Amino acid sequence: MIRIAAAIALAIAAGSFGIAHAGEQDAVDACIDGVRAQAGGAGGQVLGADKMGAQWYVHLEDASGGEWDCYAGDDGKLEQLTAVTPAAAGGGAEMKVQRQACRRALRKEVGRGGIKVTGAEFSEANSLITMTDDDGGEWRCLTSNDGKSVELTR
């Protein structure tokens, strides 16, 4: 019994149970508060959080299915909050996987956030997502409907 307790304590100390990194929870809380203030109401979910330099990048979904990019510091100070899937972009909840795969690929390609989805077209073979980066560059992303295969073109 003592060995089991020691193993659990060691696993917790090592962070293997998904314990937040220093500052992560403050950054996530700031982003949630920002989305609630702009989108109104409660609800929604955190889709991901990654440390990017001195800031945290937090990807969120509000209660109505809109997606948001947020940057906040370890101190919980909100730096930038951007709605990235306006209703006019189309695709709805059924294309969430495809939008996220394309946004993730483009964020990796350009090395930063500020990516906005401008359009979405579904087909049985693949889906097309159009986006702009924060410099105004227009991108096309062809993705499998499970989001596993992505092809970006400018």
C-alpha positions in Angstrom: 0.0 0.0 0.0 2.8 2.4 0.8 4.4 1.6 -2.6 1.2 2.5 -4.4 0.9 5.8 -2.5 4.5 6.6 -3.2 4.0 5.9 -6.9 1.0 8.2 -7.0 2.8 11.0 -5.3 5.8 10.6 -7.7 3.5 10.7 -10.7 1.8 13.8 -9.4 5.1 15.5 -8.8 6.2 14.5 -12.3 3.1 16.1 -13.8 1.8 12.9 -15.5 -1.8 13.7 -14.5 -2.1 16.8 -16.7 -1.4 19.3 -14.0 -1.3 22.8 -15.4 2.1 24.5 -16.0 2.9 27.6 -14.0 0.8 30.5 -15.3 -1.3 28.3 -17.6 -4.5 28.4 -15.5 -4.3 32.2 -15.0 -3.9 32.6 -18.8 -6.8 30.3 -19.6 -9.0 32.0 -17.0 -8.2 35.4 -18.6 -9.1 34.1 -22.0 -12.4 32.5 -20.8 -13.3 35.8 -19.1 -12.5 37.7 -22.4 -14.7 35.4 -24.5 -17.6 35.6 -22.1 -17.3 39.4 -22.1 -17.4 39.6 -25.9 -19.6 36.7 -26.8 -21.9 37.1 -23.8 -23.1 34.4 -21.4 -21.4 31.3 -20.1 -20.6 28.0 -21.5 -18.1 26.9 -24.2 -14.9 25.0 -23.8 -11.1 25.3 -24.0 -9.9 23.5 -27.2 -6.2 23.7 -26.5 -3.5 25.7 -24.7 0.2 26.0 -25.7 3.1 28.0 -24.4 4.4 30.3 -27.2 7.4 32.3 -26.0 6.4 34.5 -23.0 2.6 34.0 -23.7 0.1 31.3 -23.7 -1.9 30.6 -26.9 -5.4 29.4 -25.9 -8.0 28.2 -28.5 -11.6 28.4 -27.2 -15.1 27.7 -28.4 -18.0 29.8 -27.1 -21.5 28.5 -26.3 -22.8 29.2 -29.8 -19.9 27.3 -31.5 -17.8 30.3 -32.5 -14.0 29.8 -32.1 -11.6 32.2 -30.6 -7.8 32.7 -30.5 -6.4 34.2 -27.3 -3.0 35.2 -26.1 -2.4 35.8 -22.4 0.5 36.0 -20.1 1.4 33.8 -17.1 0.2 36.6 -14.9 -3.4 36.3 -16.4 -3.1 39.5 -18.4 -5.1 39.2 -21.6 -3.0 40.3 -24.6 -5.1 39.6 -27.7 -8.5 38.0 -28.3 -9.8 37.3 -31.8 -13.0 35.7 -33.1 -11.7 33.3 -35.8 -14.8 31.7 -37.1 -17.4 34.3 -38.0 -20.9 33.0 -38.7 -20.5 34.1 -42.4 -17.6 31.7 -42.9 -20.1 28.8 -43.0 -19.5 25.2 -42.3 -21.1 25.2 -38.9 -20.4 22.7 -36.1 -20.2 19.8 -38.6 -17.0 21.2 -40.1 -15.3 22.0 -36.8 -12.7 19.2 -37.2 -11.7 20.4 -40.7 -11.5 24.1 -39.6 -9.3 23.2 -36.6 -7.0 21.0 -38.7 -6.5 23.8 -41.3 -6.0 26.5 -38.7 -3.5 24.3 -36.8 -1.6 23.7 -40.0 -1.5 27.3 -41.0 -0.5 28.4 -37.5 2.4 26.0 -37.8 3.3 27.3 -41.3 3.3 31.0 -40.4 4.5 30.6 -36.8 1.8 32.7 -35.1 -2.0 33.0 -34.6 -4.3 35.7 -35.9 -5.8 33.3 -38.4 -9.4 33.8 -39.5 -11.6 31.4 -41.3 -13.3 33.1 -44.2 -15.1 30.2 -45.8 -15.8 26.6 -45.7 -17.1 24.1 -48.3 -17.9 20.5 -47.6 -17.7 17.7 -50.1 -17.7 13.9 -49.5 -14.1 13.5 -50.7 -12.4 16.5 -49.0 -13.4 19.9 -47.6 -12.1 23.3 -48.5 -11.4 25.9 -45.9 -10.3 29.4 -46.8 -8.4 31.6 -44.3 -6.5 34.8 -43.9 -3.4 35.2 -41.7 -2.7 38.3 -39.6 -0.8 39.9 -42.5 -3.9 39.6 -44.7 -2.5 36.7 -46.8 -5.1 34.5 -48.2 -4.8 30.7 -47.8 -6.7 27.7 -49.1 -6.7 24.4 -47.2 -7.9 21.1 -48.6 -8.5 18.6 -45.8 -9.8 15.2 -45.4 -13.1 15.2 -43.5 -11.4 13.6 -40.5 -8.9 16.4 -40.4 -5.9 14.1 -40.7 -4.7 15.0 -44.2 -4.1 18.7 -44.9 -2.8 20.6 -48.0 -2.1 24.3 -47.7 -1.7 26.7 -50.7 -1.4 30.4 -50.8 
